[in-house]
Amino acid sequence: MKGRPLFPRGRTLMLVVLNGLFGLGVGAAMLLEALEEGSVAMVTILSSTTPVLILPFIWAQTKRAPAPGAWIGAMLVVLCTWLLVF
């Protein structure tokens, strides 16, 4: 694409760096702490619900609802997690 920079600049770069530091860094640290303290099976099941938690944030940020397939997938994740945990 002509005219577009290869790497993000300005505000976009700041958001990417903050996401990498706080989103991925803190999330990975919390996951490792949970694995150290809790049951591996329970931690794995509950950590798989992360994409479900992201859907409302996508909606708030973009002002557009995620696709129906995303909501159906989220409901399936919640249902299957519930079946495995209880």
N, C-alpha and C positions, 0 to 999 in steps of 0.2 A: 504494500500500500504506500503509495507515494505521498510524501508530506507528513506522515505520522512518525513520531520519534520511536526508536526501537525500545527504549527503556522509559518507564514512567518518570515524570518530573513533578516538582512542586508538591501540591496537596496529595496527589495520587501516590507519589513515592512515600510520603509520610504515612498515609493510611496503610500501604503495603507493609512498611517496616513495623508499624504498631501492631498490625494483625499478626505478623510473624512472631513478634516478641511476646505479646500478651495472649493472643489467641492460641497459637500453636505451642509456644513455650510454656505458658502456665498450664494449658490443657494437658500437655504431655507430662509435666511434673506432677499434676494432680492424679493422672492415670497411674503413673508409677508408684505414687504414694498409696493409692487405693489397692494396687496389686500387692504391695508390701504388707498392708494391714488386713486386707479382706480376702474373701474367697475368689479365686481366679475366675471361676465360672460366673459368679454373680457380677463381678466387675466387668467382665467381657460383655455380658448380656446388657448391662445398663449403659456401658459406654457406646454400644451400637445404636443407642437412641439419639445420639448427637445430631444427626441430620434432621430428625424430627423437631428438635429445639431450634434449628436454624430457620425453619419456614416462617415463623412470625417475624423474625428480624428481616428477612428478605422482603416480606410484604411491607413492613414499616419503612424500609430504606428506599425501595423502588416505587412505592405507592401503587403497586400492582400485585394482585393475588398470584401466588405460584400456580402453576398448571394443575388441573384436576388430578392428573396422574401422580403428582408429587404428594397431594393430600391423601390419595388412596394408598400410596406406598407408606406414608407416615402412619396411617391407621393400621396397616398390616404389621408394621414394626411394633407398634404399641400392643396390638392384639397378641402377636407371637411372643413378645417379651412378657406380657402378663401370663400367658400359658406356661412359659418356661419357669417363671419365678414362683407362681402360685400353683 
